Amino acid sequence: MVTTPRVVVIGAGFGGLTAARTLAGTRTQVTLIDQHNFHTFSPLLYEVATAGIGPDDIAPSVRGVVRGYSNVEFHMARVASVDFDGRRVRLAEGDPIAYDYLVLAAGAVSSDFGVPGVREHALPLKSLEDATRVRSMVLQRFEATDRDPSLVEEGELRVVVVGGGPTGVELCGALAELFTKVLARDFHGFDIGRAEVVCVEGTGALLGAFSPKSQAEARRELEARGVNVRLDAMITAVDADGVSFVDGTRLATKTVIWCAGVKANPLADRLGLPQSKRGEIEVRDDLTVADHPEVFVIGDLGAARDRRGRPYPQLAPVAMQQARHVARGILRRERGKKIRRFRYVDKGSMATIGRRSAVAELPFRIRLGGTLGWLSWLGLHLVFLIGFRNRLVVLVNWVWNYFTFDRGNRIIIPPEPSTTRRDDSA
Ligand SMILES: Cc1cc2nc3c(=O)[nH]c(=O)nc-3n(C[C@H](O)[C@H](O)[C@H](O)COP(=O)(O)OP(=O)(O)OC[C@H]3O[C@@H](n4cnc5c(N)ncnc54)[C@H](O)[C@@H]3O)c2cc1C
């Protein structure tokens, strides 16, 4: 009798959801598990954090995405561990789930790199909750200053963004726009010109993975928008009143947003599999785990490397290409064939800086900047956003924001403590 293989996919992010969609309609029984009932389109988290779009618009329901696939079911649960010998996934609550193939795609969490005070006082930007928390915190600072303008002297209106990678740059540009174009019209009881965005980067350049030309353009464009860019600035501690630098100086602030990096999801530590120095799970070149050819690791959770031994970047296209490779690999294995080596096809990188300003570096050394770069950034993100409704709503928001200089999603939801930076949470 021919049995249908049971494929369990942990995580409905870029990797996991793509794996499930690639297996849809094939002779497999797929169970997709995620702790949330939605998929997070992280490239636009900074837009949620700066009131440009609402959280729902970048987070389609996973059930909605998979409901048309008869062989895919979704299970909302938190995975606690895996019994590799018994081939069962253990959940924090509920019965274990048996598998024939397992795809681990639980992603990454924010990393404080051991800097004291980050966990307690800085805000990560890794999840949808983080983004709404950042938005609420920033808006609350303005409301507090409206009640007591003397708070400006204590750094109430200074937002320090740590990390000059794409996320930090995009966030700084959008915050500057929120302050100067939107909040400047909302608040009249104090000098809004005292509001400041500071971009702190430990190395000598923004956008480390980009060409010097794009790096210079990003810096120029941010500074033109009033962002205070501090390069070669290493933060040694964060506390409730500000940040301390390695040179002994301090900057008063009540709002520190930590975009300095991520580490593998702590689930990796609980699985007992070999891990890289950064905590990701070591994989072979076909993305399987040593001694477990039925277990695959994809996306930010895995330590896949190219032929020269360099780790692949932690990007959505890497996770998605790995997901397709693994899904097709499972089908190949079912036909008695070997799974091939994974090879990432790099289609380029992009970062937006603000209104009519972005840098894009594409194959064949094509570099786009300014308005052209910005339009290509907008188009690409709309195409990759899941669901027609979300695309339409985001497009309408962008057009509205562009012509009215407004950012309409400015409600304050009283922030709760972050869960994505706690090691036991993910
Ligand atoms: C702010 C930000 C901006 C970014 N911008 C870009 C960009 O512009 N372009 C780009 O290419 N990349 C970008 N990235 C990186 C990109 O988001 C990641 O590389 C990509 O999401 C990795 O995909 P993944 O499937 O490995 O993990 P994720 O997409 O993070 O998905 C992991 C999933 O696993 C679930 N999960 C975790 N633990 C458990 C558990 N124990 N039980 C059940 N479910 C669990 C999570 O809820 C989540 O849904 C950005 C990342 C961030 C944080």
The ligand as an SDF file (V2000), in Angstrom:
LIG
                    3D

 53 58  0  0  0  0  0  0  0  0999 V2000
   12.5440   44.5260   10.5930 C   0  0  0  0  0  0  0  0  0  0  0  0
   13.0100   43.5420    9.5670 C   0  0  0  0  0  0  0  0  0  0  0  0
   13.1010   43.9280    8.2450 C   0  0  0  0  0  0  0  0  0  0  0  0
   13.5500   43.0470    7.2830 C   0  0  0  0  0  0  0  0  0  0  0  0
   13.6100   43.4550    5.9820 N   0  0  0  0  0  0  0  0  0  0  0  0
   13.9820   42.5950    5.0330 C   0  0  0  0  0  0  0  0  0  0  0  0
   13.9860   42.9870    3.6650 C   0  0  0  0  0  0  0  0  0  0  0  0
   13.6750   44.1380    3.3450 O   0  0  0  0  0  0  0  0  0  0  0  0
   14.3370   42.0640    2.7400 N   0  0  0  0  0  0  0  0  0  0  0  0
   14.6800   40.7790    3.0750 C   0  0  0  0  0  0  0  0  0  0  0  0
   14.9720   39.9800    2.2060 O   0  0  0  0  0  0  0  0  0  0  0  0
   14.7080   40.3890    4.3570 N   0  0  0  0  0  0  0  0  0  0  0  0
   14.3540   41.2530    5.3470 C   0  0  0  0  0  0  0  0  0  0  0  0
   14.3610   40.8580    6.6520 N   0  0  0  0  0  0  0  0  0  0  0  0
   14.8300   39.4960    6.9810 C   0  0  0  0  0  0  0  0  0  0  0  0
   13.7280   38.4670    6.7140 C   0  0  0  0  0  0  0  0  0  0  0  0
   12.5500   38.8730    7.3670 O   0  0  0  0  0  0  0  0  0  0  0  0
   14.1620   37.1110    7.2260 C   0  0  0  0  0  0  0  0  0  0  0  0
   15.3740   36.7360    6.6170 O   0  0  0  0  0  0  0  0  0  0  0  0
   13.1000   36.0670    6.9260 C   0  0  0  0  0  0  0  0  0  0  0  0
   11.9120   36.3900    7.5990 O   0  0  0  0  0  0  0  0  0  0  0  0
   13.5610   34.6740    7.3300 C   0  0  0  0  0  0  0  0  0  0  0  0
   12.5250   33.7780    7.0690 O   0  0  0  0  0  0  0  0  0  0  0  0
   12.2800   32.5320    8.0230 P   0  0  0  0  0  0  0  0  0  0  0  0
   11.1940   31.7360    7.3990 O   0  0  0  0  0  0  0  0  0  0  0  0
   13.5640   31.8790    8.3410 O   0  0  0  0  0  0  0  0  0  0  0  0
   11.7770   33.1620    9.4100 O   0  0  0  0  0  0  0  0  0  0  0  0
   10.5260   34.0930    9.7160 P   0  0  0  0  0  0  0  0  0  0  0  0
    9.9990   34.7170    8.4930 O   0  0  0  0  0  0  0  0  0  0  0  0
   10.9730   34.9770   10.8200 O   0  0  0  0  0  0  0  0  0  0  0  0
    9.4320   33.0780   10.2640 O   0  0  0  0  0  0  0  0  0  0  0  0
    9.6100   32.3410   11.4400 C   0  0  0  0  0  0  0  0  0  0  0  0
    8.2300   31.8880   11.9160 C   0  0  0  0  0  0  0  0  0  0  0  0
    8.3930   30.9070   12.9170 O   0  0  0  0  0  0  0  0  0  0  0  0
    7.4520   31.1070   13.9420 C   0  0  0  0  0  0  0  0  0  0  0  0
    7.9840   30.5210   15.1610 N   0  0  0  0  0  0  0  0  0  0  0  0
    9.1050   30.8440   15.7990 C   0  0  0  0  0  0  0  0  0  0  0  0
    9.2900   30.0560   16.8750 N   0  0  0  0  0  0  0  0  0  0  0  0
    8.2400   29.2080   16.9130 C   0  0  0  0  0  0  0  0  0  0  0  0
    7.8640   28.1630   17.7960 C   0  0  0  0  0  0  0  0  0  0  0  0
    8.6220   27.7940   18.8410 N   0  0  0  0  0  0  0  0  0  0  0  0
    6.7140   27.5180   17.5440 N   0  0  0  0  0  0  0  0  0  0  0  0
    5.9340   27.8770   16.4940 C   0  0  0  0  0  0  0  0  0  0  0  0
    6.2580   28.8400   15.6170 N   0  0  0  0  0  0  0  0  0  0  0  0
    7.4030   29.4970   15.8200 C   0  0  0  0  0  0  0  0  0  0  0  0
    7.3410   32.6310   14.0130 C   0  0  0  0  0  0  0  0  0  0  0  0
    6.1220   33.0270   14.6090 O   0  0  0  0  0  0  0  0  0  0  0  0
    7.4400   33.0240   12.5500 C   0  0  0  0  0  0  0  0  0  0  0  0
    6.1630   33.1100   11.9330 O   0  0  0  0  0  0  0  0  0  0  0  0
   13.9170   41.7290    7.6530 C   0  0  0  0  0  0  0  0  0  0  0  0
   13.8200   41.3190    8.9740 C   0  0  0  0  0  0  0  0  0  0  0  0
   13.3690   42.2280    9.9350 C   0  0  0  0  0  0  0  0  0  0  0  0
   13.2730   41.7900   11.3600 C   0  0  0  0  0  0  0  0  0  0  0  0
  1  2  1  0
  2  3  1  0
  2 52  2  0
  3  4  2  0
  4  5  1  0
  4 50  1  0
  5  6  2  0
  6  7  1  0
  6 13  1  0
  7  8  2  0
  7  9  1  0
  9 10  1  0
 10 11  2  0
 10 12  1  0
 12 13  2  0
 13 14  1  0
 14 15  1  0
 14 50  1  0
 15 16  1  0
 16 17  1  0
 16 18  1  0
 18 19  1  0
 18 20  1  0
 20 21  1  0
 20 22  1  0
 22 23  1  0
 23 24  1  0
 24 25  2  0
 24 26  1  0
 24 27  1  0
 27 28  1  0
 28 29  2  0
 28 30  1  0
 28 31  1  0
 31 32  1  0
 32 33  1  0
 33 34  1  0
 33 48  1  0
 34 35  1  0
 35 36  1  0
 35 46  1  0
 36 37  1  0
 36 45  1  0
 37 38  2  0
 38 39  1  0
 39 40  1  0
 39 45  2  0
 40 41  1  0
 40 42  2  0
 42 43  1  0
 43 44  2  0
 44 45  1  0
 46 47  1  0
 46 48  1  0
 48 49  1  0
 50 51  2  0
 51 52  1  0
 52 53  1  0
M  END
$$$$
